[in-house]
Amino acid sequence: MHDDAHIATGPEPMTPPAVRPSVRAILARIALGVLALLLVALVLHPLWLAPVLGRHLTATSGRTVHFDSIRIGLTSSLAPVVHLRGVRIDNAPWAETKEPFAVFADAVFVLGWRRFEGRHVVSYLLLRDGVVHLERRADGLRNWRLSDPEDRGPGRYWFYSLEAHDAKLVFINHDIDLRVQAAAIDAPAAAASGESLTTRIDFGGAFREVAFRGSVATSPVLTFLETDRWFGLRGHAAIDGADLDVDGRAADLFRAIRIDANASLAGRSLAALRPFTGDRYNEARAFHAQGHLRSGAGHYALIDAQARVGATDLAGDLGWSRAGGRRAVHARLKSAVTDLADLQWLAGRPAASIAKSVTAGDATAARSGERDIFAGARDLDAEIAFEATRFHAAELRALQSLKLKANLAAGQLAVSDLDVGWAGGHSSGRLALDLRQPLAAVEASLDTRGVRVESLFASQAGKERVTGVLRGQLALQASGNTFEALRAGAAGTGSLALSGGTISSLLDAELGLEGGKLMRTLVSGVEFLPLPCAAATFDVNEGRARIRSLVIDSANTRTTGSGTIDLRDETIDLVLTPQPKRPGLFELNRSIRFFGRLPKPQRALVDRVEPPAGTACEATNQ
């Protein structure tokens, strides 16, 4: 029975009995946990760090530096975080203000593990309830450098983003004469972009004695560079005669700025630009511009723009960019009314006449040793389309309209669809400019039709009036980098013809050197004689236009002529020979010479020059 019982029950189990931990082991585990907690607390909230760091910076900076506490931790992405509470730092002895350099209830720095362009990265900065006074002297000394206050070298930190609550900033840069004051408070609002706006920033100051002020509502976090994170903004700024309004969003303000916002700029002057452009915009002129502004990666575009400058209105799209050392511009603009003086003002040039502008350009080139007038275009690409229904220039009163398309790429300019409306007619053609060689090469062709001659001389006295429809052709080429060089090297051909016109009997008698007809006109009055045809052909070589044939064929007189016009010094030497179609009294068998500087040459009678053969007006018009 004993053996059977043993077989039935089997062997004894092999699992050892449970052993309860001893009191000593439990106490050891508790001690290790407390030690770990103390270690973590010591690392993340070291009570010793604030006074130690404060004493160290006080010694190195020569001014009192105090922190109530310093906490250290990690973000969810394991980025280091430093939280300073109760910050108070005295200002540098040389600072303009005696207020503390910084006083804040809280300052939080989120740091990056890697450097960017040799500098430490602060990816996020939070400032709460305080003020900071930043000041830089003209010699490069900065009041925010505490460990080495005499260091005038490049910056050591990149700040990527900022969040501020009840915080103020004062910044003074004596090197560029800039003063800025800004205050950020919590004030919820909304932007057109849909971004949440929780902060209002009021700012003001002056840049090179140009005052500015404004207020903008923004998202809580502003980004400065390398974040690619948008923040909303809506606000207004006033800058010495100009007002700017924006509503949209922006990102990375300091480098590769990105903007996507509706913007408008209006005022009575652009004098606010004088810190950058000098006195180019001293002349007051009312302006207003609005559109959707976009920028990013070195590209700026104003879409659906509408603008008015003085008497000029513009509408369309504008764009500017820079890539690989080359600038690029594109513009598609239309205008109901354009005044050349307004465009010159926009370009920062005085509203002088075209002739004076060209002369001034020549003088400047001469003083600067043949300065290249095309220098600005050699590294520029452009695509421009412009159309003005009415185009006005004070000293070109016959000008009526302008239309053109221009494309400049890789040093080659092509102007097509060129149409200039003037004196009731049009001149159309093309222009090509090659900048790939040291000397620019220019080719131009122009066809003119339907121009009313009487409109060109609207102030001409009725006694000497000429009417008719003018048509012509011109083809020129030249090379050079100054206006003077282009004129001196001009070469090509041209022709002009007038038809269906009239000429006053007084002027016809003067050209014909017919004393009897002149006396009869003075006694009986001026009448207008048919002028069926007048024509001229000329060749241009090395800046001199040689008139091969000139014919003025009226009802009473046929006048022929030849001569030269020097484009280089703007002088003329022209001889006209009249031939009355009917004999009259007191006729002078002489020729008339016009010579001297244009537009008012001298006139003299000279020995008669017989007209060359084959100078029929009809042949000249072919």
TAFENTA-V615223 format. One record per residue. N is the residue number from 1. RES is the residue in one letter. PSI is psi in whole degrees, -180 to 180 (NA if undefined). Layout:
n/res/psi
N/RES/PSI
N/RES/PSI
//
This chain:
n/res/psi
1/M/-37
2/H/-44
3/D/-41
4/D/-40
5/A/-38
6/H/-40
7/I/-39
8/A/-39
9/T/-21
10/G/-176
11/P/166
12/E/144
13/P/147
14/M/-16
15/T/127
16/P/155
17/P/146
18/A/141
19/V/118
20/R/138
21/P/152
22/S/162
23/V/-35
24/R/-41
25/A/-40
26/I/-44
27/L/-35
28/A/-41
29/R/-41
30/I/-40
31/A/-42
32/L/-42
33/G/-44
34/V/-41
35/L/-40
36/A/-43
37/L/-41
38/L/-38
39/L/-45
40/V/-44
41/A/-37
42/L/-36
43/V/-47
44/L/-28
45/H/66
46/P/110
47/L/-23
48/W/-20
49/L/-42
50/A/-51
51/P/-35
52/V/-48
53/L/-38
54/G/-45
55/R/-39
56/H/-49
57/L/-31
58/T/-42
59/A/-42
60/T/-33
61/S/-20
62/G/19
63/R/161
64/T/129
65/V/125
66/H/139
67/F/132
68/D/-43
69/S/159
70/I/126
71/R/144
72/I/138
73/G/-166
74/L/145
75/T/178
76/S/-23
77/S/15
78/L/29
79/A/139
80/P/140
81/V/133
82/V/122
83/H/115
84/L/133
85/R/146
86/G/55
87/V/131
88/R/120
89/I/123
90/D/159
91/N/164
92/A/149
93/P/-29
94/W/-5
95/A/151
96/E/-40
97/T/148
98/K/2
99/E/156
100/P/151
101/F/-44
102/A/136
103/V/116
104/F/144
105/A/-41
106/D/143
107/A/121
108/V/127
109/F/124
110/V/121
111/L/156
112/G/149
113/W/-30
114/R/153
115/R/158
116/F/119
117/E/41
118/G/7
119/R/154
120/H/150
121/V/129
122/V/100
123/S/-23
124/Y/136
125/L/128
126/L/127
127/L/133
128/R/130
129/D/74
130/G/-167
131/V/148
132/V/135
133/H/108
134/L/135
135/E/134
136/R/128
137/R/165
138/A/-27
139/D/6
140/G/-4
141/L/136
142/R/139
143/N/-6
144/W/1
145/R/113
146/L/-40
147/S/-28
148/D/78
149/P/-18
150/E/-1
151/D/123
152/R/14
153/G/-174
154/P/162
155/G/158
156/R/-11
157/Y/145
158/W/127
159/F/118
160/Y/-39
161/S/161
162/L/137
163/E/129
164/A/139
165/H/121
166/D/49
167/A/147
168/K/148
169/L/134
170/V/124
171/F/129
172/I/124
173/N/101
174/H/-23
175/D/-38
176/I/10
177/D/55
178/L/134
179/R/127
180/V/136
181/Q/134
182/A/143
183/A/130
184/A/127
185/I/159
186/D/122
187/A/93
188/P/140
189/A/-171
190/A/149
191/A/163
192/A/-28
193/S/-8
194/G/-6
195/E/145
196/S/125
197/L/113
198/T/-7
199/T/138
200/R/130
201/I/116
202/D/133
203/F/163
204/G/171
205/G/-157
206/A/144
207/F/113
208/R/50
209/E/13
210/V/116
211/A/149
212/F/156
213/R/161
214/G/-179
215/S/138
216/V/137
217/A/135
218/T/168
219/S/164
220/P/-32
221/V/122
222/L/138
223/T/143
224/F/-39
225/L/151
226/E/24
227/T/-33
228/D/33
229/R/127
230/W/153
231/F/145
232/G/153
233/L/147
234/R/124
235/G/-172
236/H/144
237/A/142
238/A/127
239/I/92
240/D/66
241/G/-1
242/A/146
243/D/131
244/L/131
245/D/138
246/V/150
247/D/109
248/G/-126
249/R/162
250/A/169
251/A/146
252/D/70
253/L/-31
254/F/-33
255/R/137
256/A/47
257/I/139
258/R/133
259/I/140
260/D/89
261/A/152
262/N/135
263/A/148
264/S/143
265/L/128
266/A/153
267/G/-169
268/R/-4
269/S/153
270/L/27
271/A/-21
272/A/-18
273/L/-2
274/R/-26
275/P/-24
276/F/-32
277/T/0
278/G/-142
279/D/25
280/R/-25
281/Y/31
282/N/-31
283/E/123
284/A/136
285/R/124
286/A/143
287/F/157
288/H/132
289/A/142
290/Q/156
291/G/-174
292/H/118
293/L/128
294/R/140
295/S/157
296/G/140
297/A/43
298/G/14
299/H/136
300/Y/137
301/A/137
302/L/111
303/I/143
304/D/46
305/A/147
306/Q/133
307/A/153
308/R/127
309/V/113
310/G/-120
311/A/2
312/T/134
313/D/143
314/L/146
315/A/139
316/G/-151
317/D/143
318/L/149
319/G/149
320/W/141
321/S/165
322/R/127
323/A/131
324/G/32
325/G/-2
326/R/140
327/R/151
328/A/137
329/V/137
330/H/143
331/A/134
332/R/102
333/L/145
334/K/152
335/S/136
336/A/-40
337/V/128
338/T/132
339/D/126
340/L/-35
341/A/-36
342/D/-41
343/L/-39
344/Q/-39
345/W/-43
346/L/-36
347/A/0
348/G/25
349/R/146
350/P/152
351/A/66
352/A/168
353/S/159
354/I/-42
355/A/-43
356/K/-36
357/S/-43
358/V/-43
359/T/-43
360/A/-37
361/G/-40
362/D/-42
363/A/-42
364/T/-42
365/A/-41
366/A/-41
367/R/-32
368/S/13
369/G/56
370/E/53
371/R/135
372/D/112
373/I/-13
374/F/10
375/A/-42
376/G/-20
377/A/-12
378/R/-27
379/D/30
380/L/138
381/D/140
382/A/147
383/E/111
384/I/134
385/A/125
386/F/137
387/E/121
388/A/118
389/T/-39
390/R/123
391/F/124
392/H/136
393/A/130
394/A/-41
395/E/6
396/L/69
397/R/-21
398/A/-16
399/L/136
400/Q/-38
401/S/166
402/L/136
403/K/136
404/L/159
405/K/133
406/A/138
407/N/120
408/L/117
409/A/131
410/A/40
411/G/10
412/Q/124
413/L/132
414/A/118
415/V/116
416/S/175
417/D/35
418/L/125
419/D/117
420/V/118
421/G/126
422/W/142
423/A/40
424/G/-5
425/G/-164
426/H/148
427/S/125
428/S/153
429/G/-154
430/R/162
431/L/135
432/A/134
433/L/125
434/D/115
435/L/15
436/R/-16
437/Q/163
438/P/-38
439/L/125
440/A/142
441/A/131
442/V/136
443/E/135
444/A/144
445/S/144
446/L/131
447/D/130
448/T/141
449/R/148
450/G/15
451/V/128
452/R/116
453/V/-39
454/E/-25
455/S/-26
456/L/-26
457/F/57
458/A/-27
459/S/-2
460/Q/138
461/A/144
462/G/-28
463/K/-18
464/E/24
465/R/142
466/V/135
467/T/167
468/G/170
469/V/126
470/L/138
471/R/157
472/G/170
473/Q/144
474/L/133
475/A/119
476/L/154
477/Q/151
478/A/166
479/S/149
480/G/168
481/N/7
482/T/160
483/F/-40
484/E/-43
485/A/-39
486/L/-42
487/R/-42
488/A/-26
489/G/9
490/A/141
491/A/148
492/G/-161
493/T/162
494/G/160
495/S/150
496/L/144
497/A/139
498/L/136
499/S/161
500/G/37
501/G/-177
502/T/158
503/I/140
504/S/146
505/S/-29
506/L/-49
507/L/-37
508/D/-40
509/A/-37
510/E/-44
511/L/-36
512/G/-4
513/L/42
514/E/100
515/G/-39
516/G/-47
517/K/-33
518/L/-44
519/M/-42
520/R/-38
521/T/-41
522/L/-31
523/V/-49
524/S/-12
525/G/162
526/V/136
527/E/162
528/F/124
529/L/150
530/P/139
531/L/82
532/P/-32
533/C/141
534/A/137
535/A/156
536/A/145
537/T/148
538/F/157
539/D/145
540/V/130
541/N/128
542/E/43
543/G/10
544/R/127
545/A/119
546/R/117
547/I/107
548/R/-35
549/S/136
550/L/125
551/V/131
552/I/108
553/D/96
554/S/-177
555/A/-30
556/N/-27
557/T/143
558/R/116
559/T/132
560/T/161
561/G/170
562/S/163
563/G/-161
564/T/151
565/I/121
566/D/110
567/L/-19
568/R/-44
569/D/10
570/E/52
571/T/162
572/I/148
573/D/98
574/L/136
575/V/126
576/L/135
577/T/113
578/P/154
579/Q/100
580/P/142
581/K/-19
582/R/139
583/P/148
584/G/-179
585/L/150
586/F/47
587/E/136
588/L/124
589/N/64
590/R/178
591/S/161
592/I/129
593/R/129
594/F/126
595/F/157
596/G/-165
597/R/136
598/L/151
599/P/8
600/K/78
601/P/168
602/Q/164
603/R/141
604/A/152
605/L/136
606/V/171
607/D/145
608/R/134
609/V/115
610/E/137
611/P/145
612/P/159
613/A/154
614/G/33
615/T/35
616/A/143
617/C/-39
618/E/-40
619/A/-36
620/T/-30
621/N/-11
622/Q/NA
//
